[in-house]
Amino acid sequence: MTAIEHYHDWLRDAHAMEKQAESMLSKMSGRLEHYPALEQRLAQHLDETKHQLTLLEQLLDSHGIDHSVMKDAMGKMAATGQAVGGMFNSDEVVKGAISGYVFENAEIASYTSLIAAAEQVGDAQGVRILSEIRDQEVAMAEWLLQHLT
């Protein structure tokens, strides 16, 4: 594969990852009525995730990447998301926070690689958008880490 093909493939994967994150965050937020700070932060991150999806879709469109090609990537991410989301029971908030922290760090790693790929193919818009998204993922991971201690 060429550098641009890898980049496009990874953009599709990032979109699928955010779709899965949106699903997981939606499911988790309904179980946190006894943890208002966590519930509020997850609601904020859900809003961020929805905005991230919009940005990624704009980026995909700007590269002429068909959204329907995402089925395979979404299937791969669904397995990961189900494993992480399945650990989050109403009586296991700490395990859920740990799982969320792991997922956020996987997102950070993905976006770090994507930013490097965007730089390699000369996609300045992609670098800007992906950096913005990564910054939000870093902030969420840091928040979770602070609240695990």
N, CA, C and O of each residue as an XYZ file, in Angstrom:
596
protein
N       0.835     -1.188      0.000
C       0.000      0.000      0.000
C       0.878      1.249      0.000
O       1.973      1.262      0.562
N       0.381      2.269     -0.628
C       1.091      3.547     -0.637
C       0.790      4.305      0.664
O      -0.100      3.929      1.426
N       1.543      5.364      0.895
C       1.333      6.179      2.098
C      -0.084      6.752      2.131
O      -0.722      6.772      3.184
N      -0.572      7.213      0.994
C      -1.921      7.794      0.956
C      -2.986      6.719      1.195
O      -4.003      6.988      1.834
N      -2.758      5.509      0.689
C      -3.710      4.419      0.923
C      -3.754      4.044      2.411
O      -4.828      3.808      2.963
N      -2.594      3.993      3.046
C      -2.559      3.732      4.492
C      -3.317      4.827      5.240
O      -4.124      4.548      6.126
N      -3.046      6.055      4.873
C      -3.690      7.197      5.523
C      -5.208      7.105      5.397
O      -5.924      7.277      6.383
N      -5.692      6.838      4.207
C      -7.130      6.724      3.990
C      -7.716      5.566      4.799
O      -8.791      5.689      5.387
N      -7.007      4.456      4.821
C      -7.450      3.292      5.585
C      -7.544      3.634      7.072
O      -8.512      3.271      7.740
N      -6.538      4.331      7.578
C      -6.521      4.703      8.995
C      -7.590      5.740      9.318
O      -8.120      5.751     10.428
N      -7.914      6.610      8.366
C      -9.018      7.557      8.576
C     -10.343      6.805      8.734
O     -11.154      7.133      9.600
N     -10.550      5.796      7.889
C     -11.767      4.976      8.010
C     -11.812      4.290      9.376
O     -12.857      4.244     10.024
N     -10.662      3.757      9.803
C     -10.605      3.102     11.111
C     -10.904      4.088     12.240
O     -11.599      3.742     13.196
N     -10.389      5.304     12.138
C     -10.635      6.319     13.169
C     -12.124      6.650     13.241
O     -12.675      6.817     14.329
N     -12.761      6.744     12.097
C     -14.199      7.015     12.070
C     -14.955      5.877     12.756
O     -15.859      6.115     13.557
N     -14.578      4.650     12.436
C     -15.224      3.495     13.059
C     -14.987      3.487     14.568
O     -15.887      3.161     15.343
N     -13.787      3.843     14.974
C     -13.445      3.891     16.393
C     -14.320      4.917     17.114
O     -14.798      4.656     18.218
N     -14.528      6.067     16.505
C     -15.361      7.101     17.128
C     -16.833      6.701     17.146
O     -17.551      7.044     18.085
N     -17.294      5.981     16.124
C     -18.670      5.481     16.132
C     -18.859      4.531     17.312
O     -19.878      4.574     18.001
N     -17.862      3.671     17.535
C     -17.939      2.741     18.655
C     -17.879      3.495     19.980
O     -18.602      3.163     20.919
N     -17.025      4.502     20.056
C     -16.924      5.309     21.279
C     -18.260      5.984     21.574
O     -18.702      6.034     22.722
N     -18.893      6.499     20.531
C     -20.202      7.142     20.704
C     -21.208      6.158     21.300
O     -21.959      6.502     22.213
N     -21.215      4.948     20.781
C     -22.128      3.924     21.277
C     -21.828      3.566     22.731
O     -22.739      3.470     23.554
N     -20.558      3.371     23.041
C     -20.167      3.011     24.403
C     -20.497      4.125     25.389
O     -21.038      3.864     26.463
N     -20.176      5.357     25.031
C     -20.444      6.486     25.926
C     -21.940      6.652     26.170
O     -22.361      6.956     27.286
N     -22.734      6.454     25.137
C     -24.189      6.556     25.282
C     -24.710      5.510     26.261
O     -25.560      5.804     27.102
N     -24.198      4.292     26.147
C     -24.644      3.215     27.028
C     -24.184      3.438     28.464
O     -24.936      3.183     29.404
N     -22.962      3.910     28.636
C     -22.425      4.101     29.984
C     -23.108      5.244     30.717
O     -23.340      5.156     31.922
N     -23.427      6.304     30.011
C     -23.954      7.496     30.682
C     -25.270      7.223     31.398
O     -25.577      7.884     32.390
N     -26.036      6.282     30.926
C     -27.301      5.950     31.568
C     -27.161      5.178     32.865
O     -28.145      4.980     33.577
N     -25.959      4.743     33.179
C     -25.735      3.918     34.369
C     -25.042      4.682     35.499
O     -24.624      4.069     36.481
N     -24.915      5.960     35.386
C     -24.053      6.704     36.304
C     -24.775      7.716     37.182
O     -24.172      8.694     37.624
N     -26.041      7.494     37.435
C     -26.783      8.491     38.203
C     -26.201      8.721     39.599
O     -26.408      9.786     40.180
N     -25.480      7.745     40.145
C     -24.877      7.891     41.474
C     -23.468      8.481     41.418
O     -22.814      8.629     42.451
N     -23.005      8.812     40.230
C     -21.656      9.360     40.032
C     -21.760     10.598     39.145
O     -21.364     10.562     37.980
N     -22.289     11.689     39.692
C     -22.596     12.859     38.857
C     -21.393     13.473     38.147
O     -21.531     13.932     37.013
N     -20.224     13.495     38.775
C     -19.050     14.086     38.112
C     -18.654     13.260     36.897
O     -18.347     13.809     35.839
N     -18.663     11.943     37.050
C     -18.327     11.058     35.933
C     -19.395     11.146     34.848
O     -19.085     11.191     33.657
N     -20.642     11.168     35.273
C     -21.742     11.278     34.308
C     -21.628     12.567     33.489
O     -21.821     12.559     32.273
N     -21.316     13.664     34.164
C     -21.187     14.952     33.475
C     -20.005     14.934     32.505
O     -20.117     15.422     31.381
N     -18.872     14.369     32.939
C     -17.684     14.353     32.065
C     -17.908     13.449     30.862
O     -17.483     13.775     29.753
N     -18.571     12.315     31.070
C     -18.857     11.431     29.937
C     -19.844     12.080     28.970
O     -19.725     11.901     27.758
N     -20.805     12.823     29.483
C     -21.742     13.543     28.607
C     -20.993     14.578     27.772
O     -21.261     14.740     26.582
N     -20.057     15.271     28.405
C     -19.238     16.241     27.666
C     -18.418     15.537     26.591
O     -18.322     16.017     25.462
N     -17.826     14.393     26.947
C     -16.998     13.685     25.967
C     -17.861     13.080     24.857
O     -17.407     12.956     23.719
N     -19.087     12.707     25.177
C     -20.002     12.231     24.141
C     -20.264     13.342     23.128
O     -20.269     13.094     21.922
N     -20.481     14.556     23.608
C     -20.655     15.697     22.697
C     -19.398     15.916     21.857
O     -19.484     16.173     20.656
N     -18.230     15.814     22.495
C     -16.966     15.955     21.760
C     -16.840     14.873     20.697
O     -16.406     15.136     19.576
N     -17.224     13.649     21.062
C     -17.134     12.519     20.137
C     -18.034     12.739     18.924
O     -17.635     12.451     17.796
N     -19.224     13.240     19.145
C     -20.135     13.526     18.025
C     -19.533     14.581     17.102
O     -19.640     14.479     15.880
N     -18.905     15.587     17.686
C     -18.241     16.611     16.873
C     -17.043     16.011     16.132
O     -16.792     16.350     14.976
N     -16.316     15.131     16.792
C     -15.180     14.463     16.154
C     -15.645     13.664     14.939
O     -14.983     13.658     13.901
N     -16.776     12.996     15.073
C     -17.324     12.243     13.943
C     -17.625     13.161     12.767
O     -17.338     12.819     11.620
N     -18.197     14.313     13.045
C     -18.483     15.285     11.987
C     -17.194     15.722     11.303
O     -17.125     15.783     10.075
N     -16.176     16.025     12.099
C     -14.885     16.444     11.527
C     -14.266     15.332     10.688
O     -13.747     15.585      9.601
N     -14.321     14.103     11.192
C     -13.756     12.977     10.438
C     -14.524     12.744      9.141
O     -13.922     12.435      8.112
N     -15.841     12.887      9.179
C     -16.636     12.719      7.962
C     -16.294     13.794      6.937
O     -16.244     13.515      5.739
N     -16.060     15.015      7.396
C     -15.639     16.080      6.480
C     -14.283     15.749      5.870
O     -14.053     15.979      4.682
N     -13.397     15.213      6.681
C     -12.070     14.840      6.198
C     -12.169     13.688      5.203
O     -11.506     13.706      4.166
N     -12.987     12.696      5.509
C     -13.197     11.584      4.580
C     -13.756     12.102      3.257
O     -13.290     11.714      2.186
N     -14.750     12.973      3.335
C     -15.349     13.539      2.124
C     -14.327     14.324      1.308
O     -14.321     14.255      0.079
N     -13.469     15.065      1.988
C     -12.483     15.880      1.265
C     -11.477     15.021      0.504
O     -10.842     15.485     -0.443
N     -11.339     13.766      0.927
C     -10.436     12.840      0.236
C     -11.195     11.890     -0.690
O     -10.598     10.999     -1.294
N     -12.511     12.082     -0.799
C     -13.310     11.237     -1.673
C     -13.413      9.803     -1.185
O     -13.527      8.877     -1.988
N     -13.375      9.616      0.125
C     -13.440      8.275      0.705
C     -14.900      7.940      0.974
O     -15.593      8.652      1.701
N     -15.353      6.849      0.380
C     -16.737      6.407      0.506
C     -17.000      5.924      1.929
O     -16.272      5.072      2.440
N     -18.017      6.452      2.561
C     -18.335      6.063      3.935
C     -18.787      4.615      4.028
O     -18.620      3.996      5.079
N     -19.349      4.060      2.976
C     -19.857      2.688      3.027
C     -18.739      1.665      3.164
O     -18.992      0.520      3.537
N     -17.519      2.061      2.871
C     -16.378      1.149      2.971
C     -16.039      0.872      4.436
O     -15.178      0.040      4.724
N     -16.696      1.550      5.347
C     -16.342      1.450      6.759
C     -16.890      0.218      7.453
O     -16.594      0.011      8.630
N     -17.667     -0.600      6.785
C     -18.278     -1.747      7.445
C     -17.242     -2.655      8.095
O     -17.406     -3.040      9.253
N     -16.188     -3.002      7.380
C     -15.177     -3.902      7.928
C     -14.490     -3.296      9.139
O     -14.312     -3.967     10.156
N     -14.107     -2.045      9.038
C     -13.422     -1.387     10.156
C     -14.343     -1.290     11.365
O     -13.900     -1.454     12.502
N     -15.627     -1.021     11.120
C     -16.558     -0.919     12.246
C     -16.719     -2.266     12.927
O     -16.862     -2.334     14.147
N     -16.697     -3.330     12.153
C     -16.779     -4.660     12.740
C     -15.599     -4.955     13.639
O     -15.758     -5.534     14.714
N     -14.410     -4.558     13.200
C     -13.208     -4.763     14.015
C     -13.304     -3.982     15.315
O     -12.989     -4.503     16.385
N     -13.736     -2.739     15.223
C     -13.811     -1.896     16.407
C     -14.947     -2.325     17.332
O     -14.860     -2.132     18.544
N     -16.003     -2.900     16.781
C     -17.125     -3.321     17.614
C     -16.689     -4.377     18.617
O     -17.134     -4.369     19.765
N     -15.830     -5.273     18.194
C     -15.346     -6.312     19.104
C     -14.589     -5.699     20.273
O     -14.794     -6.083     21.424
N     -13.725     -4.755     19.978
C     -12.978     -4.072     21.032
C     -13.928     -3.303     21.934
O     -13.823     -3.371     23.158
N     -14.838     -2.585     21.342
C     -15.778     -1.779     22.112
C     -16.679     -2.615     22.994
O     -16.982     -2.216     24.119
N     -17.113     -3.763     22.508
C     -17.957     -4.627     23.317
C     -17.190     -5.165     24.513
O     -17.742     -5.280     25.608
N     -15.924     -5.495     24.309
C     -15.109     -5.991     25.419
C     -14.939     -4.913     26.475
O     -15.070     -5.174     27.671
N     -14.647     -3.708     26.028
C     -14.461     -2.597     26.960
C     -15.791     -2.227     27.602
O     -15.869     -2.079     28.821
N     -16.821     -2.079     26.807
C     -18.125     -1.688     27.328
C     -18.742     -2.740     28.231
O     -19.462     -2.404     29.171
N     -18.469     -4.006     27.960
C     -18.998     -5.086     28.772
C     -18.450     -5.109     30.180
O     -19.073     -5.670     31.082
N     -17.297     -4.509     30.377
C     -16.705     -4.471     31.707
C     -17.369     -3.420     32.584
O     -17.135     -3.393     33.792
N     -18.179     -2.568     32.010
C     -18.745     -1.442     32.749
C     -20.132     -1.810     33.251
O     -21.126     -1.623     32.549
N     -20.194     -2.329     34.458
C     -21.464     -2.614     35.100
C     -21.740     -1.516     36.115
O     -20.828     -0.803     36.533
N     -22.997     -1.385     36.506
C     -23.357     -0.299     37.417
C     -22.599     -0.375     38.737
O     -22.388      0.655     39.377
N     -22.183     -1.569     39.160
C     -21.444     -1.706     40.412
C     -19.935     -1.786     40.192
O     -19.196     -2.088     41.130
N     -19.476     -1.529     39.004
C     -18.050     -1.630     38.701
C     -17.547     -0.355     38.033
O     -16.973     -0.398     36.944
N     -17.762      0.760     38.684
C     -17.394      2.052     38.119
C     -15.889      2.159     37.931
O     -15.429      2.714     36.933
N     -15.118      1.638     38.876
C     -13.660      1.710     38.759
C     -13.192      0.919     37.543
O     -12.346      1.393     36.785
N     -13.736     -0.284     37.349
C     -13.362     -1.071     36.166
C     -13.762     -0.348     34.884
O     -13.038     -0.385     33.888
N     -14.903      0.299     34.916
C     -15.337      1.064     33.748
C     -14.418      2.231     33.456
O     -14.109      2.514     32.299
N     -13.979      2.912     34.514
C     -13.053      4.036     34.333
C     -11.714      3.546     33.802
O     -11.100      4.197     32.956
N     -11.260      2.396     34.299
C     -10.009      1.812     33.796
C     -10.161      1.459     32.323
O      -9.282      1.755     31.514
N     -11.273      0.828     31.978
C     -11.519      0.470     30.577
C     -11.588      1.707     29.693
O     -11.063      1.717     28.580
N     -12.240      2.746     30.198
C     -12.308      3.996     29.447
C     -10.933      4.598     29.240
O     -10.625      5.111     28.165
N     -10.111      4.532     30.271
C      -8.742      5.055     30.184
C      -7.943      4.292     29.126
O      -7.211      4.894     28.341
N      -8.087      2.972     29.109
C      -7.405      2.152     28.101
C      -7.883      2.538     26.701
O      -7.068      2.704     25.793
N      -9.186      2.681     26.524
C      -9.739      3.032     25.215
C      -9.259      4.411     24.771
O      -8.896      4.600     23.610
N      -9.256      5.371     25.693
C      -8.777      6.721     25.355
C      -7.322      6.684     24.895
O      -6.949      7.376     23.948
N      -6.510      5.884     25.559
C      -5.104      5.799     25.169
C      -4.925      5.104     23.828
O      -4.001      5.435     23.085
N      -5.786      4.152     23.504
C      -5.757      3.550     22.166
C      -6.108      4.608     21.119
O      -5.507      4.648     20.045
N      -7.080      5.459     21.435
C      -7.433      6.544     20.519
C      -6.267      7.517     20.353
O      -5.978      7.957     19.240
N      -5.604      7.850     21.449
C      -4.459      8.763     21.386
C      -3.380      8.189     20.480
O      -2.817      8.906     19.653
N      -3.089      6.909     20.631
C      -2.079      6.264     19.786
C      -2.504      6.291     18.319
O      -1.687      6.562     17.439
N      -3.772      6.013     18.057
C      -4.269      6.029     16.675
C      -4.145      7.414     16.058
O      -3.693      7.556     14.922
N      -4.547      8.431     16.807
C      -4.474      9.790     16.267
C      -3.037     10.269     16.115
O      -2.740     11.039     15.202
N      -2.152      9.833     16.982
C      -0.739     10.196     16.838
C      -0.189      9.638     15.531
O       0.522     10.334     14.805
N      -0.517      8.385     15.231
C      -0.090      7.779     13.965
C      -0.739      8.469     12.773
O      -0.093      8.697     11.749
N      -2.015      8.797     12.911
C      -2.728      9.481     11.826
C      -2.146     10.859     11.542
O      -2.046     11.264     10.384
N      -1.764     11.574     12.581
C      -1.161     12.898     12.390
C       0.140     12.762     11.614
O       0.406     13.544     10.701
N       0.950     11.775     11.975
C       2.210     11.544     11.253
C       1.933     11.189      9.794
O       2.639     11.649      8.896
N       0.905     10.371      9.558
C       0.554     10.001      8.184
C       0.057     11.221      7.411
O       0.406     11.402      6.245
N      -0.757     12.056      8.057
C      -1.255     13.274      7.405
C      -0.096     14.190      7.031
O      -0.085     14.777      5.949
N       0.873     14.310      7.923
C       2.059     15.121      7.621
C       2.817     14.541      6.433
O       3.282     15.279      5.564
N       2.938     13.219      6.399
C       3.690     12.563      5.330
C       3.051     12.785      3.957
O       3.755     12.936      2.959
N       1.721     12.804      3.911
C       1.050     12.981      2.618
C       0.713     14.444      2.334
O       0.116     14.755      1.303
N       1.089     15.332      3.237
C       0.885     16.761      3.007
C      -0.531     17.251      3.229
O      -0.957     18.212      2.590
N      -1.268     16.611      4.123
C      -2.648     17.009      4.402
C      -2.680     17.922      5.629
O      -2.863     17.454      6.753
N      -2.503     19.223      5.407
C      -2.471     20.198      6.506
C      -3.805     20.255      7.246
O      -3.831     20.378      8.470
N      -4.916     20.167      6.505
C      -6.236     20.163      7.140
C      -6.363     18.946      8.054
O      -6.874     19.050      9.169
N      -5.902     17.808      7.582
C      -5.947     16.593      8.392
C      -5.121     16.723      9.656
O      -5.562     16.314     10.730
N      -3.927     17.287      9.540
C      -3.071     17.482     10.717
C      -3.802     18.335     11.752
O      -3.792     18.018     12.941
N      -4.433     19.411     11.301
C      -5.148     20.309     12.213
C      -6.318     19.602     12.890
O      -6.463     19.664     14.111
N      -7.142     18.936     12.104
C      -8.326     18.258     12.641
C      -7.926     17.120     13.571
O      -8.467     16.992     14.669
N      -6.990     16.304     13.138
C      -6.583     15.144     13.928
C      -5.893     15.564     15.221
O      -6.033     14.898     16.246
N      -5.157     16.657     15.176
C      -4.515     17.179     16.392
C      -5.564     17.672     17.382
O      -5.444     17.451     18.587
N      -6.590     18.340     16.866
C      -7.688     18.813     17.721
C      -8.373     17.635     18.409
O      -8.648     17.679     19.608
N      -8.643     16.587     17.642
C      -9.297     15.405     18.205
C      -8.390     14.738     19.238
O      -8.844     14.370     20.322
N      -7.112     14.582     18.902
C      -6.185     13.948     19.846
C      -6.120     14.740     21.149
O      -6.079     14.147     22.227
N      -6.111     16.052     21.068
C      -6.078     16.876     22.281
C      -7.285     16.586     23.182
O      -7.156     16.551     24.406
N      -8.447     16.380     22.576
C      -9.640     16.055     23.364
C      -9.517     14.678     24.005
O      -9.943     14.474     25.142
N      -8.931     13.736     23.271
C      -8.741     12.386     23.819
C      -7.731     12.416     24.968
O      -7.917     11.728     25.972
N      -6.674     13.200     24.828
C      -5.679     13.346     25.896
C      -6.344     13.941     27.139
O      -6.109     13.476     28.254
N      -7.165     14.960     26.947
C      -7.847     15.595     28.081
C      -8.753     14.598     28.801
O      -8.810     14.581     30.030
N      -9.456     13.773     28.038
C     -10.337     12.782     28.661
C      -9.520     11.736     29.403
O      -9.870     11.363     30.522
N      -8.444     11.260     28.804
C      -7.590     10.266     29.467
C      -7.005     10.835     30.756
O      -6.963     10.148     31.777
N      -6.557     12.078     30.712
C      -6.003     12.717     31.913
C      -7.065     12.853     32.995
O      -6.781     12.628     34.172
N      -8.283     13.219     32.611
C      -9.362     13.346     33.578
C      -9.632     11.996     34.240
O      -9.763     11.912     35.461
N      -9.713     10.948     33.429
C      -9.962      9.617     33.988
C      -8.840      9.199     34.931
O      -9.101      8.665     36.009
N      -7.609      9.435     34.538
C      -6.473      9.061     35.380
C      -6.521      9.803     36.716
O      -6.291      9.206     37.768
N      -6.813     11.082     36.673
C      -6.902     11.872     37.911
C      -7.999     11.350     38.836
O      -7.867     11.402     40.059
N      -9.062     10.857     38.255
C     -10.190     10.407     39.069
C     -10.096      8.933     39.452
O     -10.954      8.424     40.173
N      -9.073      8.255     38.981
C      -8.824      6.882     39.421
C      -8.028      6.850     40.719
O      -8.020      5.840     41.424
N      -7.360      7.956     41.032
C      -6.505      7.975     42.226
C      -7.254      8.431     43.454
O      -6.677      8.501     44.539
